[in-house]
Amino acid sequence: MTRLDVAARESVSRNVRARELQRVAAELFFAKGYEATTIREIAEALGIKSASIYYHWENKEAILFDLVRSTMEQLISGARALLEEQVHPEQRLAALVTNHVVLHALRPKEAILGETELRSLKDERLESAMRMRDEYEAIVLKVLAAGAAVGKFEVVDLKLTAYSIISQCTNVGIWYREGGRLGLEEVVAVYTALALRAAGAASVDRSTISRLAAGASAFHEACA
């Protein structure tokens, strides 16, 4: 085995450990709140020493920011990936909704923390998180505006409609549970229908929903 092979394996191992630490931290932040959670509690939940955490992050705020950043980057990347394959305005809005719902169903704690604990970030980290939120909002606004421009959408107010759709889809992370009354694809279908109605748009067929849901699930599971 070459030195490059060893380095590559060590890098993968570090990434896996960091991702596991993120997952545990997200669970504790979600359950107890960011302020009430300590580095020591995160370390104890992982069965490691606190010093090991500082190998990856300088402090607790850095962990929170990394959770928010990685989730927002994944949300934006997933949206762009699905939008590239859609032409019709209704399908593009459906793609946005599907991506948002699927991510918040698969990574609910991390995604919700981006809303509930954003206030705990400071200075450059807060500014960076807000820029990512603005970037995502701009993507949603662009899709709505483009649909309205060609007469496919009847939007009462662009910004308020965008906020409504984003907030509605985000809430999926609060209540959705695998094995519940509705499967993920059914949830996607309902939320897509609600968003299209809010935009005054025509519906999309179920085969489109199935295709988008499968694509979004594959994308976000690969990111896990």
C-alpha positions in Angstrom: 0.0 0.0 0.0 1.4 3.4 -1.0 1.6 6.5 1.2 -1.2 8.0 -0.9 -3.4 5.0 -0.2 -2.8 5.3 3.5 -3.5 9.0 3.5 -6.7 8.5 1.6 -7.9 5.8 4.0 -7.0 8.0 7.0 -8.9 10.9 5.4 -12.0 8.8 4.9 -11.8 7.5 8.5 -11.5 11.1 9.8 -14.6 12.1 7.8 -16.6 9.2 9.1 -15.7 10.0 12.7 -16.5 13.7 12.1 -19.9 12.8 10.6 -20.7 10.6 13.6 -19.7 13.4 15.9 -22.0 15.7 14.0 -24.9 13.3 14.2 -24.5 12.9 18.0 -24.1 16.7 18.5 -27.2 17.3 16.4 -29.2 14.9 18.6 -28.1 16.6 21.8 -28.6 20.1 20.5 -32.1 19.1 19.3 -33.1 17.4 22.5 -31.5 19.8 25.1 -30.9 22.9 23.2 -27.5 24.3 22.0 -26.8 26.4 25.1 -27.6 23.6 27.5 -25.4 21.0 25.8 -21.7 20.8 26.7 -18.7 19.4 24.8 -18.2 16.9 27.6 -21.7 15.5 27.0 -21.1 15.1 23.3 -17.8 13.3 24.1 -19.5 11.0 26.6 -22.3 10.1 24.2 -19.6 9.1 21.7 -17.5 7.3 24.3 -14.4 9.5 23.7 -12.5 12.2 25.5 -13.4 15.8 25.1 -9.9 16.5 23.7 -10.8 14.3 20.7 -13.5 16.7 19.7 -11.2 19.6 19.5 -9.2 17.7 16.9 -12.1 18.4 14.5 -13.6 21.7 15.9 -12.2 24.6 17.9 -15.4 25.0 20.1 -19.1 24.2 20.4 -20.1 27.0 18.1 -17.9 25.6 15.4 -19.8 22.3 15.6 -23.2 24.1 15.3 -22.0 26.2 12.4 -20.7 23.1 10.6 -24.1 21.4 11.1 -25.9 24.5 9.7 -23.4 25.0 6.9 -23.3 21.3 5.7 -27.1 21.1 5.7 -27.6 24.4 3.8 -24.9 23.4 1.3 -26.6 20.1 0.8 -30.0 21.8 0.4 -28.7 24.2 -2.2 -26.7 21.5 -4.1 -29.7 19.2 -4.2 -32.0 21.9 -5.5 -29.6 22.8 -8.3 -29.1 19.2 -9.2 -32.8 18.5 -9.5 -33.5 21.8 -11.3 -31.0 21.0 -14.0 -33.2 18.2 -15.3 -36.5 20.1 -15.3 -37.8 22.4 -18.0 -41.5 23.2 -17.2 -42.2 25.7 -14.4 -44.5 23.3 -12.6 -41.9 20.6 -12.6 -39.2 23.0 -11.4 -41.3 24.1 -8.4 -42.0 20.4 -7.7 -38.3 19.7 -7.8 -37.6 22.4 -5.2 -40.3 21.1 -2.9 -39.2 17.5 -3.3 -35.6 18.3 -2.5 -36.5 20.4 0.5 -39.0 17.8 1.9 -36.6 14.8 1.4 -33.6 16.5 3.0 -35.7 17.5 6.0 -37.1 14.0 6.3 -33.7 12.4 6.1 -31.7 14.9 8.2 -34.5 16.4 10.4 -32.4 17.4 13.5 -29.6 19.0 11.5 -32.1 20.8 9.3 -34.3 22.1 12.1 -31.2 23.4 14.0 -30.6 25.7 11.1 -33.8 27.4 12.0 -34.1 27.1 15.8 -30.4 27.7 16.8 -29.3 30.1 14.2 -29.4 32.9 16.8 -26.5 31.1 18.6 -24.1 31.8 15.8 -22.0 35.0 15.9 -20.1 37.4 13.7 -18.7 35.8 10.6 -20.4 32.4 11.1 -23.8 34.1 11.4 -23.1 36.2 8.4 -22.1 33.1 6.4 -25.2 31.2 7.4 -27.4 34.1 6.5 -25.8 34.4 3.1 -26.5 30.7 2.4 -30.2 31.2 3.5 -30.4 34.2 1.1 -28.8 32.2 -1.7 -31.4 29.4 -1.3 -34.3 31.9 -1.0 -33.1 33.5 -4.3 -33.3 30.1 -6.0 -36.9 29.7 -4.9 -37.8 33.2 -5.9 -36.2 32.8 -9.3 -38.3 29.7 -10.0 -41.5 31.4 -8.9 -40.7 34.6 -10.9 -39.9 32.6 -14.0 -43.2 30.6 -13.8 -45.1 33.9 -13.3 -43.3 35.5 -16.2 -44.6 32.9 -18.7 -48.1 32.8 -17.3 -47.8 29.4 -15.6 -48.0 30.8 -12.1 -50.4 33.3 -10.5 -48.5 34.4 -7.5 -50.1 36.9 -5.1 -46.8 38.0 -3.7 -43.5 36.5 -4.7 -41.6 36.8 -1.4 -44.4 35.8 0.8 -45.2 32.8 -1.4 -41.5 31.8 -1.3 -41.4 32.1 2.5 -44.6 30.1 2.9 -43.3 27.3 0.7 -39.9 27.2 2.5 -41.5 27.3 6.0 -44.0 24.6 5.1 -41.5 22.2 3.8 -39.0 22.8 6.6 -41.7 21.7 9.2 -41.6 18.2 7.7 -38.4 17.7 9.8 -40.4 18.2 13.0 -43.1 15.6 12.5 -42.1 13.1 9.8 -41.2 9.6 10.9 -40.3 6.7 8.7 -43.0 4.1 9.0 -45.7 6.6 9.7 -49.1 7.0 8.1 -47.6 8.3 4.9 -44.5 7.2 3.2 -41.9 9.8 2.0 -43.2 9.9 -1.5 -46.7 10.4 -0.4 -45.6 13.3 1.8 -43.7 14.8 -1.2 -46.8 14.5 -3.3 -49.0 16.4 -0.8 -46.5 19.1 -0.2 -45.9 19.5 -3.9 -49.6 19.9 -4.5 -49.9 22.5 -1.7 -47.0 24.5 -3.1 -48.3 24.4 -6.7 -51.7 25.7 -5.4 -50.0 28.5 -3.5 -48.3 29.5 -6.7 -51.5 29.2 -8.7 -50.0 26.5 -10.9 -51.2 23.4 -12.6 -50.6 20.0 -10.9 -47.9 17.5 -11.9 -48.5 13.8 -12.5 -47.5 11.2 -10.0 -44.8 9.7 -12.2 -43.0 13.0 -12.0 -43.3 13.0 -8.2 -41.9 9.5 -8.1 -39.0 10.4 -10.3 -38.1 13.5 -8.4 -38.5 11.7 -5.0 -36.2 8.9 -6.1 -33.6 11.4 -7.4 -33.7 13.5 -4.3 -33.5 10.5 -2.0 -30.5 9.1 -3.9 -28.7 12.5 -3.8 -29.2 13.1 -0.1 -28.5 9.5 0.9 -25.2 9.7 -1.0 -24.3 12.8 1.0 -25.0 11.1 4.4 
